[in-house]
Amino acid sequence: MVILDTTKIKELNLSLSERPAIPTPEQDVEQKEIRGRHGSLTKKYGFKDIPYSLTFDFLEDTSFKPAFRKAKIKFFNAKKLSFEDDPGIYYKIKSLTIEDAENEVLEYGQFTVNFVLDPFAYEETNIMTVTAQTTLNNPGYESEPYIKAYVAGTGKIYIGDQIVTIKDINGFIEIDCTMMNAYRIENGFITNLNNHMIGDFFVIPEGKSTVKFDGNITKLEIDPRWRWI
């Protein structure tokens, strides 16, 4: 069963035409032939967005056309795609198109949705509070966390061998490693704080990583954003 954000498709009187395939992203790989070298030189880059199509059926005792109109609103507004048989995992919807629907019978309709999904399958994770040295255990592919650091001055954050310095902050700073942005949201206002952060944005590798901090940092709140390929 497909879930759009928190709406199950059966609530829209829809069902899947067939059991969906399990998506896997394609990695961007460059193969370069070098004269005199055995084999090619391989360079691996990031993963590409996932094109993913699902076909839906409508078969109820009511007219298909108004149901189709309502369903399209849900699809175009949805930000997450998940499946009932894989709880706690979701895909980020980047865009989608909906093909023209078949409607030969009043109460029956069928249409295909072509999604463009972010390359990763994400876990529903909770924010963890860190007040002392601790260990994170990443079960999947390298992740790009969200970190909220409470600071009264200057300090350093350590994740494994990665170090970020937080400079001259009175209150807190939010670090979104996916968006590559450091900021503060307070009372509905966003303050850019990238000039108060020194270092590269964190990437949490697969396996165990030690997390700690020093200086005038008092605690961290971390959403690890575990993800899979």
C-alpha positions, -999 to +999 in steps of 0.1 A: +000+000+000+013+034-010+014+063+015+016+100+004+030+118+035+004+104+060-024+096+035-029+060+025-040+057-011-070+036-001-084+067+016-085+081-019-103+050-032-071+040-051-051+008-053-020-002-071-023-020-104+006-043-095+031-048-067+057-021-071+094-026-079+120-017-052+138+014-065+176+017-065+196+048-075+221+048-103+256+060-094+272+086-117+304+068-128+330+080-153+351+055-172+382+069-189+404+050-212+441+059-209+464+047-236+490+023-223+470+015-192+453-019-186+416-013-182+399+020-177+403+046-150+371+047-129+359+078-110+327+075-089+305+106-082+272+109-064+239+090-070+214+102-095+177+109-088+154+079-092+127+080-119+099+058-106+065+051-120+034+037-103+000+029-119-032+033-098-067+019-102-100+034-091-129+010-089-158+022-067-195+029-069-189+066-075-178+086-105-140+085-112-136+121-124-142+139-091-121+113-073-093+118-098-093+156-093-090+151-055-063+125-058-042+148-081-041+175-054-027+150-029-001+138-053+012+172-063+013+184-026+030+153-013+066+155-001+071+119+010+064+085-006+064+054+015+050+018+016+030+001+042+051-031+040+083-011+048+074+009+079+097+037+090+113+042+055+103+069+030+115+085-002+116+123-008+095+134-038+113+160-058+087+163-086+061+142-105+039+141-135+006+124-139-003+109-173-038+112-188-063+089-171-081+060-187-119+063-180-139+041-203-164+032-176-180+058-152-168+040-120-134+028-133-103+047-139-065+041-142-036+065-143+002+065-140+022+088-118+059+094-128+079+104-097+114+118-095+127+107-062+157+118-042+184+090-045+181+077-010+156+058+012+154+076+045+146+063+080+122+082+102+147+093+129+143+111+162+164+140+174+188+128+201+203+151+228+240+148+234+254+163+266+286+142+268+308+121+245+287+094+228+288+070+199+266+071+168+262+039+149+251+045+113+235+013+100+232+025+063+249+047+038+268+079+048+243+105+062+241+143+063+228+152+097+210+182+112+227+195+143+215+222+168+243+234+190+237+254+222+267+278+226+277+307+248+308+318+229+331+295+209+336+258+208+343+228+186+321+198+175+338+165+167+323+136+147+349+109+142+379+128+127+357+157+114+359+190+133+337+221+130+344+253+150+314+274+162+325+309+168+309+338+187+274+324+192+252+334+220+223+310+221+222+283+195+232+276+159+215+251+135+236+232+110+218+215+081+245+194+065+222+184+036+215+220+027+250+231+036+237+259+057+242+273+092+215+295+106+191+302+135+153+301+133+138+321+162+104+336+165+098+329+128+129+348+117+159+332+100+193+345+107+222+334+084+251+322+106+274+306+080+302+331+090+301+317+125+309+281+114+345+271+104+350+237+087+332+214+063+296+202+069+295+168+086+290+135+068+284+105+092+300+074+077+286+039+079+295+023+113+305+038+146+315+075+150+324+092+183+306+125+189+319+151+214+322+189+219+343+213+239+346+250+247+315+270+254+291+244+238+267+229+264+248+204+244+239+192+209+206+180+194+212+157+164+189+143+138+212+117+121+190+113+091+200+077+085+196+068+048+200+038+025+207+032-012 
